Amino acid sequence: MTIWVDADACPVVVKEIIFRAAIRTETQATLVANSFIKVPASKSITFLQVPKGFDVADNEIVRRTEEGDLVITAD
């Protein structure tokens, strides 16, 4: 399972909770955004930067999501 996060509008406090949970449970979490977001150095957490544009992050998450994954977005 991967936790996919549309990180452009995700509040910092929510990202921090996701970071702690991913590290504690060794679950892969991938943050997707059109601007750089600093993430903790952990094998469980990755960052994917996409080009700016309407729904670009959302569409990339949809393209990469597999059955059983969890998606967190404000959209």
VOVEXDREN-10527 format. One record per residue: residue number from 1; x, y, z of N, C-alpha, C in turn. Coordinates in nm, 4 decimals, padded with zeros to 6 digits, always signed. Each point is the difference from the previous one (the first is absolute). Example, Ala and Ser with C-alpha at 12.3 -4.5 7.8 and 13.67 -1.06 7.14 Angstrom:
2
{1,{+01.3190,-00.5690,+00.7800},{-00.0890,+00.1190,+00.0000},{+00.0900,+00.1200,+00.0000}} {2,{-00.0350,+00.1050,-00.0720},{+00.0820,+00.1190,+00.0060},{-00.0770,+00.1090,+00.0730}} 
***
This chain:
75
{1,{+00.0844,-00.1179,+00.0000},{-00.0844,+00.1179,+00.0000},{+00.0889,+00.1243,+00.0000}} {2,{-00.0432,+00.0968,-00.0765},{+00.0649,+00.1305,-00.0013},{-00.1015,+00.1049,+00.0417}} {3,{+00.0433,+00.0934,+00.0814},{-00.0821,+00.1160,+00.0345},{+00.0405,+00.1106,-00.0962}} {4,{-00.0933,+00.0447,-00.0829},{+00.0242,+00.1081,-00.0956},{-00.0587,+00.1272,+00.0567}} {5,{+00.0776,+00.1073,+00.0019},{-00.0452,+00.1265,+00.0577},{+00.0096,+00.1098,-00.1050}} {6,{-00.1139,+00.0648,-00.0274},{+00.0010,+00.1210,-00.0824},{+00.0491,+00.1092,+00.0941}} {7,{+00.1289,+00.0268,-00.0052},{+00.0646,+00.0812,+00.1027},{-00.0067,+00.1501,-00.0240}} {8,{-00.0478,+00.0440,-00.1153},{-00.0052,+00.1436,-00.0283},{-00.0803,+00.0771,+00.1045}} {9,{-00.1136,-00.0505,+00.0391},{-00.0859,+00.0707,+00.0948},{-00.0122,-00.0729,+00.1338}} {10,{+00.0819,-00.1010,+00.0205},{-00.0085,-00.0786,+00.1230},{+00.0611,+00.0788,+00.1162}} {11,{-00.0755,+00.0177,+00.1082},{+00.0541,+00.0730,+00.1153},{+00.1247,-00.0686,+00.0572}} {12,{+00.0908,+00.0794,+00.0506},{+00.1253,-00.0509,+00.0563},{-00.0269,-00.1026,+00.1090}} {13,{-00.0960,+00.0263,+00.0864},{-00.0286,-00.0923,+00.1103},{-00.0439,-00.1362,-00.0531}} {14,{-00.0733,-00.0034,-00.1087},{-00.0428,-00.1269,-00.0593},{+00.1204,-00.0729,-00.0600}} {15,{+00.0865,+00.0734,-00.0689},{+00.1208,-00.0619,-00.0557},{+00.0861,-00.0594,+00.1113}} {16,{+00.0123,+00.0701,+00.1112},{+00.0801,-00.0512,+00.1117},{-00.0580,-00.1297,+00.0554}} {17,{-00.1317,-00.0086,+00.0081},{-00.0654,-00.1234,+00.0462},{+00.0279,-00.1134,-00.0979}} {18,{-00.0103,+00.0290,-00.1285},{+00.0270,-00.1012,-00.1026},{+00.1451,-00.0459,+00.0078}} {19,{+00.0929,+00.0932,+00.0166},{+00.1417,-00.0362,+00.0122},{+00.0219,-00.0956,+00.1169}} {20,{-00.0528,+00.0359,+00.1160},{+00.0193,-00.0846,+00.1195},{-00.0610,-00.1383,-00.0200}} {21,{-00.1208,-00.0048,-00.0552},{-00.0679,-00.1284,-00.0204},{+00.0753,-00.0864,-00.1012}} {22,{+00.0454,+00.0600,-00.1085},{+00.0717,-00.0763,-00.1029},{+00.1301,-00.0573,+00.0550}} {23,{+00.0725,+00.0802,+00.0741},{+00.1264,-00.0468,+00.0576},{-00.0256,-00.1085,+00.1037}} {24,{-00.0980,+00.0218,+00.0871},{-00.0287,-00.0964,+00.1066},{-00.0445,-00.1349,-00.0558}} {25,{-00.0838,+00.0022,-00.1045},{-00.0554,-00.1240,-00.0545},{+00.0770,-00.0516,-00.1213}} {26,{+00.1041,+00.0736,-00.0400},{+00.0786,-00.0342,-00.1182},{-00.0881,-00.0139,-00.1240}} {27,{-00.0967,+00.0903,-00.0106},{-00.0889,+00.0073,-00.1156},{+00.0519,+00.1078,-00.0937}} {28,{+00.0010,-00.0283,-00.1283},{+00.0466,+00.0981,-00.0981},{-00.0989,+00.1158,-00.0084}} {29,{+00.0501,+00.1225,+00.0116},{-00.0806,+00.1210,-00.0181},{+00.0677,+00.0848,-00.1068}} {30,{-00.0774,+00.0417,-00.0988},{+00.0532,+00.0836,-00.1071},{-00.0788,+00.1292,-00.0054}} {31,{+00.0701,+00.1109,+00.0155},{-00.0621,+00.1317,-00.0100},{+00.0198,+00.0510,-00.1411}} {32,{-00.1080,+00.0486,-00.0597},{+00.0041,+00.0498,-00.1370},{-00.0392,+00.1472,+00.0031}} {33,{+00.0836,+00.0851,-00.0594},{-00.0271,+00.1439,+00.0003},{+00.0701,+00.0656,-00.1176}} {34,{-00.0453,+00.1215,-00.0322},{+00.0635,+00.0717,-00.1107},{+00.1088,+00.0959,+00.0472}} {35,{+00.0237,+00.0050,+00.1296},{+00.1116,+00.0774,+00.0537},{+00.0722,-00.0866,+00.1027}} {36,{+00.1277,+00.0291,+00.0221},{+00.0815,-00.0835,+00.0881},{-00.0559,-00.0022,+00.1415}} {37,{-00.0033,-00.1180,+00.0581},{-00.0402,-00.0188,+00.1394},{+00.1075,-00.0855,+00.0659}} {38,{+00.0521,+00.0490,+00.1100},{+00.1020,-00.0751,+00.0731},{-00.0672,-00.1153,+00.0740}} {39,{+00.0571,-00.1183,-00.0154},{-00.0521,-00.1176,+00.0695},{+00.1124,-00.0607,+00.0834}} {40,{-00.0357,-00.0716,+00.1051},{+00.1028,-00.0628,+00.0830},{+00.0826,-00.1014,-00.0799}} {41,{+00.1236,-00.0147,+00.0385},{+00.0858,-00.1015,-00.0612},{-00.0427,-00.1363,+00.0532}} {42,{-00.0734,-00.0720,-00.0815},{-00.0508,-00.1309,+00.0402},{-00.0260,-00.0824,-00.1251}} {43,{+00.0267,-00.1290,+00.0082},{-00.0291,-00.0865,-00.1144},{-00.1501,-00.0131,-00.0224}} {44,{-00.0802,+00.0389,+00.0982},{-00.1455,-00.0118,-00.0108},{-00.0666,+00.1212,-00.0636}} {45,{+00.0736,+00.1090,-00.0175},{-00.0620,+00.1242,-00.0470},{+00.0725,+00.0506,-00.1241}} {46,{-00.0781,+00.0292,-00.1039},{+00.0573,+00.0556,-00.1218},{-00.0794,+00.1226,-00.0421}} {47,{+00.0639,+00.0811,-00.0824},{-00.0636,+00.1202,-00.0533},{+00.0081,-00.0040,-00.1514}} {48,{-00.1112,+00.0296,-00.0641},{-00.0066,+00.0040,-00.1455},{-00.0467,+00.1385,-00.0417}} {49,{+00.0860,+00.0732,-00.0685},{-00.0370,+00.1332,-00.0470},{-00.0523,-00.0103,-00.1426}} {50,{-00.1158,+00.0625,-00.0223},{-00.0637,+00.0009,-00.1315},{-00.0039,+00.1432,-00.0519}} {51,{-00.0211,+00.0182,-00.1298},{-00.0099,+00.1361,-00.0535},{-00.1211,+00.0738,+00.0567}} {52,{+00.0077,+00.1320,-00.0014},{-00.1136,+00.0805,+00.0436},{-00.1125,-00.0154,-00.1013}} {53,{-00.1228,+00.0088,+00.0490},{-00.1149,-00.0099,-00.0891},{-00.1195,-00.0557,+00.0737}} {54,{-00.1162,+00.0268,-00.0539},{-00.1248,-00.0429,+00.0616},{-00.0070,-00.1528,+00.0060}} {55,{-00.0170,-00.0536,+00.1199},{-00.0174,-00.1435,+00.0256},{+00.1177,-00.0876,-00.0432}} {56,{+00.1175,+00.0577,-00.0214},{+00.1148,-00.0808,-00.0421},{+00.0370,-00.1000,+00.1095}} {57,{+00.0057,+00.0448,+00.1246},{+00.0327,-00.0915,+00.1107},{-00.1076,-00.1071,+00.0139}} {58,{-00.1261,+00.0415,-00.0070},{-00.1105,-00.0967,+00.0103},{+00.0096,-00.1059,-00.1092}} {59,{+00.0226,+00.0442,-00.1215},{+00.0061,-00.0937,-00.1125},{+00.1182,-00.0953,+00.0118}} {60,{+00.1122,+00.0479,+00.0529},{+00.1164,-00.0874,+00.0186},{-00.0287,-00.1049,+00.1072}} {61,{-00.0678,+00.0412,+00.1057},{-00.0377,-00.0959,+00.1046},{-00.0932,-00.1059,-00.0576}} {62,{-00.1003,+00.0423,-00.0760},{-00.0938,-00.0950,-00.0617},{+00.0759,-00.0973,-00.0903}} {63,{+00.0947,+00.0508,-00.0762},{+00.0762,-00.0838,-00.0928},{+00.0824,-00.1069,+00.0728}} {64,{+00.0500,+00.0324,+00.1188},{+00.0909,-00.0906,+00.0713},{-00.0672,-00.0858,+00.1070}} {65,{-00.1199,+00.0340,+00.0382},{-00.0674,-00.0717,+00.1086},{-00.0348,-00.1427,-00.0416}} {66,{+00.0183,-00.0912,+00.0941},{-00.0356,-00.1403,-00.0206},{-00.1044,-00.0406,+00.1031}} {67,{-00.0649,-00.1104,-00.0248},{-00.1004,-00.0506,+00.0931},{+00.0627,-00.0180,+00.1381}} {68,{-00.0705,+00.0475,+00.1023},{+00.0482,-00.0112,+00.1370},{+00.0746,+00.1222,+00.0496}} {69,{+00.0308,+00.0935,-00.0892},{+00.0679,+00.1232,+00.0402},{-00.0978,+00.0949,+00.0681}} {70,{+00.0541,+00.0935,+00.0745},{-00.0785,+00.1029,+00.0685},{+00.0377,+00.1346,-00.0592}} {71,{-00.1008,+00.0803,-00.0358},{+00.0238,+00.1322,-00.0574},{-00.0538,+00.1052,+00.0950}} {72,{+00.0828,+00.1005,+00.0287},{-00.0404,+00.1108,+00.0865},{+00.0070,+00.1275,-00.0821}} {73,{-00.1154,+00.0648,-00.0159},{-00.0089,+00.1217,-00.0788},{-00.1140,+00.0862,+00.0520}} {74,{+00.0098,+00.1281,-00.0235},{-00.1074,+00.0912,+00.0398},{-00.0990,+00.0207,-00.1141}} {75,{+00.0305,-00.0545,-00.1179},{-00.0879,+00.0177,-00.1167},{-00.1241,-00.0869,+00.0091}} 
***
